[in-house]
Amino acid sequence: MTTALEVPAIDIQTENADELRVLVMAPFGRDASLIVDLLERGDHVARVCDSIDDLISCIRENAGAAILAEESLTAADVAKLTALLRQQATWSDFPLILLTLPGEVTRHSQARRLLRQPLENLLLLERPVRPETLLSTVQNALRSRRRQYQIRDQMEQYRQAAEALRRAEKLAIAGRLAASIAHEINNPLESITNLLYLMRNTHQTDAGKRYLETAEQELARVSAIATQTLKFYRDTGKPSLVDLSESIDSVLVLYAARLAALQIRVVREINSIPPLLAKSGELRQLFANLIGNAIDSMRAGGKLRIRARAINNGNQQKYLRVSIADTGSGIPPDLRTKVFEPFISTKGDTGTGLGLWVSKEIVGKHHGAIRLRSCTDPENHGTVFAVSLPINNE
């Protein structure tokens, strides 16, 4: 083949160069080295494959197209390649460029045509091939391959969106069910509370009074959980003055059983802070997400430190700064810049990947900021989320 003509580089953008690399299998003569040299001068990524098994292995890893010399293909090679291509994903139609032998139509050329017939998405180039023809064919093949990758990415996005909607619907159903249950159990709880009050005022032994006190305490705890569950589900949607300390305490009430079961010590450092104009339900959701994540990271116990204080920035703007720190496993470095993106989860299959994204949206809606620090060192690990919310955010 001729290689004297210089051809301008073809600019194809891709995040992964291997996805658009061109594989070349031409084991006889200098064709392979000449083709690779031509492609690389055209700013393509190219690789020589010495055998059909090597070619198949490279296609499985990642590739944009393959150039094959017709004389190198045997019936067994075509069978292996056909079997691989039939296993492609629905979005994939891997392009093959076949360099055919020159000459008239003969019985031998007809046999070669029947041999290659099972191969799909096949582009034929008769030798000798001009460099610009080869590069133009490669360009078209890679453009087609890139469109296939775009379809693949869109399919993945649709799958993630559908999964998110499914999970969101399940969460909504669970929320409605929890609110319904909380509403229904509030009435009998009030009746039991009244009965306990009446029993307390009748003649009882000291032991009986202690039992009644314990029963009242546990009943008050159940009533508080039911009330907070209703508050999570019911939100007027209008900003109002919110006691941040009360919002955080309501979340801790909901997580009290998990905190006790995991032996997590809670250190609460909330100074006297002014109320905040905000949506109470959204703030509860924000702190429930952050505290829930902290608990999930401390499966073997630890310490949960919650601090809240009023601060001023350089422009005399007043903020409420809330930090939630845990001694858990920490967030891997490669995820720290992505955790606020949707569908990014550190919990594997058990997480929706939406909690921190929703939290950031809530903070942004209240004109605030959220930041994190995390460490995964064996002797110094844990995560701190710091939320700053402006006090005057009318």
N, C-alpha and C positions, 0 to 999 in steps of 0.2 A: 504494500500500500504506500501511497505518496504522503510525505509529511512536510513538504517544503513551505506550505502556505501558513503564515501566521494569522491566527484568528483572535479577535478581542475576547477578553474574559467574559464569562456569563455570570451575572450577579444573581445568585439564588440565596436568599436569606433563610436560615434555619437555626433553631436553638441547639439542635443536636446534629453535628456534622455527619455522624455515622448513618443517620437516617437517609441521607442523600448521597452516600458514597456509591461509586460505580464499581462493580465486580467484573473482572475480566478473566475469562478462561479460554486461552488460545495456546495450548501446550507445545505446538509445533512451530519452529522457526522463531523469528523475532517479533511477531505480531503483538504479543502481550506487552513486551517492554515498550514498543513504539506507541501503542494505544495509551498506555498509562502515562507515558511522557507527554503525549499530546493533551490528555485530559488534565494533567496537573498544570501544564502551561496555561490551560483555560480556567485555572483556579477551581478545579473539581477535586474531590477526594476520591482516589482510585486505589484498588487493591487487586493484585494478581492472585488467582486461585489455581492451584496446580492440578486439581482433580474435581470430579463432580461432588464427591463427599465434602471436600473443602468448600466448594461453592455453596452447597446446601447448608453447611454449618454457618457460613457468613450471612446467608439470607435470613436464617433463623435469628441471628444476633441483631441485625439491622442493616438495611441497604435500600438504595433508591432505585437501582436498575442493574441489569447484568448484560454484558456483551459476551457472546459465545461464538467460537469458530465452528462452523457446521461440521468440518471433518473430524472434530474431536468428540462428537456425540455418537454414542452407541445406543442400541435399543435399550440396554440396561440403564444407561444414563438417562435417557428420556423417560423411562418408567419411574426412576427415582425422583426426577424433577417434577413429573406430573403428579406423583403422590404427594409431594410437598405442597405444590400449588393448590391442590384440592383441599388442603387443610387450612388454607388461609381464613382469616377472619372475614366477616361479611363486608367490611369496608375496604378490604385489600384486593388489588388486582395487579400483582407484581409484574412490571414490564420487562420483557426479554428482547434483546437486540441480537439477531442472528446474522453473522457474516457468511453469506452463501458463496458457493463456488461459481465461477463464471462459466459460460458455455451455453450451448443450445439445449432445448428440451429433449432429453433422451430417456431411455428406460431407466438408466441409473439415476438421473435427476428426478424422475417420477418416484423412484423408490425412496429417495431422500425426502421428498415432499410428504409421502405417506408416513415416514418415520417421525417427522416433526409435527405432524397433524395434531396429536393430543395436546401440544403446548398452546396455551391461550395467551392473549395479549402479546403476540409475537410480531416484532417489526423486522422485516427482511431488508438487508443491504447487500447488494451484489458487489463483489470485488472486481477491480480495485476501487476502493472507497476514497473519495476526496475528503480531506480533513474537515472542511466546512460542512460537508454533508453529515459526517459522523457526529460532529459536535452539535449540529442542529437537531439531529435525531435524539441524541442524549438529552439535550435541553428539553425537548418536547416530552420525553419519557419522564424526566425528573419533575417537570411541571405537573404531569398527570399524577405522579407519585405524591407530590406535595398536596395536591387537592385531596388525595385519599387520606393523608394524615390529618387534614383539616376536618374531613368527615369523621374520622376516628375521634378527634378531640371534641367535636360537637356531640357525638354520640355519648361520650363520657360525661360531658357537661349535662346533657339531658338526663342521663342516668342518675347523676348526683342530685340534680334538681328534683327529679321524681322521688328519690329516696328521702330527700329533705322534706318534701311535701308530705310524704307518707308518715314520716316521724313527727312532723308538726301536727298533722291531723290526729295522730295517736296521743300526742301531748295535750292537744285541745280537748279531746274526748276525756282523757284522764282528768284534766282540770275541771271540766264540767261535772264529771262524776264525783270528784273530791268535794267540789263546792256543794253539790246536791246532798252528799252524805253529811257534810259538816252542818248544813242547814237542818237536816232532818234530826240529827242527834242533839242539836242544841235544846230542843223542847224537852225531851226526857231528862237531859242534864239539869235543866232548871228545876224540874219536879224533884229529882233526887236531892238537889241542893236544899230545897225547902224542907224535905223530909229529914235530912240530916240536921238541919237547924232545929226542927221540932224535937228530935231525939236528944240533941245536946241539952235542951232545956227541961228534959224530964230527969227523974232520979236515975243516976248511973253510978256504977263503981268507978274508981280511979282508972282501972284497966280499960273499962268500957269507954271512958272519956278519951283515953289515949288512942284507942282504935278509931273512934269517931274523928279525932283530929287528923289522923293519918288518912282516913277515907276522904275527908274534906280537902286535904292537900292534893291528893291524887286526882280527885274530881276537878279541882281548880286547874290542874295541869292539863287534863283532857279538854276542859272547856277552853283554855287558852289556845291549844293546838287547833281546835275547831274554829275558833274566832280568827286566828291568823290564816288558816287555810281559806276562809271566806274572803279575807282582805286581799290575798294573793290573786284571787280570781276576779274580784269586783274592784274595778277602778273607774272613777267617774270620768277620767280622761281630761279633767281640768286641773291645772296646777293649783296647789294650796300650800300653806305653810306646814312643813313636815319636820317633825322632831327626828333628826337623824339617829340619835341614840335609841329612840324607841323602835325605829325601823330595823336597826341592827339586832336589837334584843329580840324582836319578833322572829327574825331568822334563826337566832340561836335557840329559841324555844323549839322550832321545828326540827332542828338538828340535834337536840339534846340527847336523844337516845343513841344516835350514831356516835356522838362525841364520847359518851360514857362507855359504849361498847368497845371502841377503839382505844380507850384510855388516852384521849387527847386532852391536854390541859389548856384551858382557855384563859388567856391574859387579856383583860379588857381595860384599856387605858383611854377613856373618853372623858375629856375635860368638859367644863361648862361651855357649850357651843350654842350659837344662835340658831333659830329655825331656818329652814331653807325653802324657798319657793320652788316646788317641784311636783311631779306626779308620784304620789306615794307608792302606788302599785309597781311602777317601773323601778323605783329605787329598791324596793324589796326584791324584785327580780334580779337587779344588778348584784346586790349583796348576797343573795341566795346562790347565784352562779359562782361568785368568787369564793365564798366560804365553802360551798359544796366541792369545788375543785381542790381547795386546800385540804379538805377532809379526805378526798379520794387519793391524794398524794401521800397520806400518812397512814398506810395500812397497818404499820407496826407501831402506831402510837407516835406521840410527839407533842409539839406545842404550837398553839394557834394564838398569835398576838394580833389584836385589833386596836388600832390607835386612831383617834379622831381629834382634830384641833383646828382652830381658826387661825389663818395666816394672812399676811399681806404680801402682795408682790411689789415689784418696783414702781408700779403705777398707782399704788395705794388701793388696788382692787382687793377686796376681801374674799377669801376662799375658805371652804371647808376641805381639809385634807384628811382623807381616810386611807390608812394603809392596812392591808391584810397580809400578814407574814406567816409562813408555815415552815416547818422543819422537814418537809417531805423530800421526795426523790429529785425534785428539780425538773426543769424543762430542758431537753437536749438543745445544744447550741444551734443546730440547723433548723429548729422550729421556732426559735425565739422571735425572729422577725416575721413569722407567718401566723402566729397563734390567733391574731385578731382577724384573720381572713376566714371566710365561710368554708366549711367542710375540712378544716384543719383540726385534728384531734390528737392529743397525746395519750388517749385512753384506748387506742385500737378500735376493735369492733363495738366496744361498750359505749363509746362517745358519739354524739351526733356531729361534733365539729362546729356547732352553732352557738354554744354558750358564750364564749368570749367575743365572738362577732356581734351577738345581740347586746352584750354588755357595752362594747365600744359604741354601738349605735345609740344606746340609752345615754351614755355619758356625753356624746356629741350633741344629742338633742337638748341636753341641759347646758350646752356651751362650756363643757368641762374638758378634762384631759385624763387619760389613763396611761400609766407606764408600768413596766415590770423590770425587775432584776431577778436573776435566777442563777443558781450554781448547782452543779452535779458532782462536785468533788466528793470522794468518799467520806472525808472528815469535816466537810463544810458544805452542806447541801440544803437547799430550800428555795422558796420563791416568795417575792414580795410584790404585790400589786398596790400601786398608789393611785388613788382617785382624787382629783381636785375638781370641786364644784363651786362656781361663783355664787356668792350669797345674794348679790343684787343682780339677778338674771331675769328681770321682768321682760 
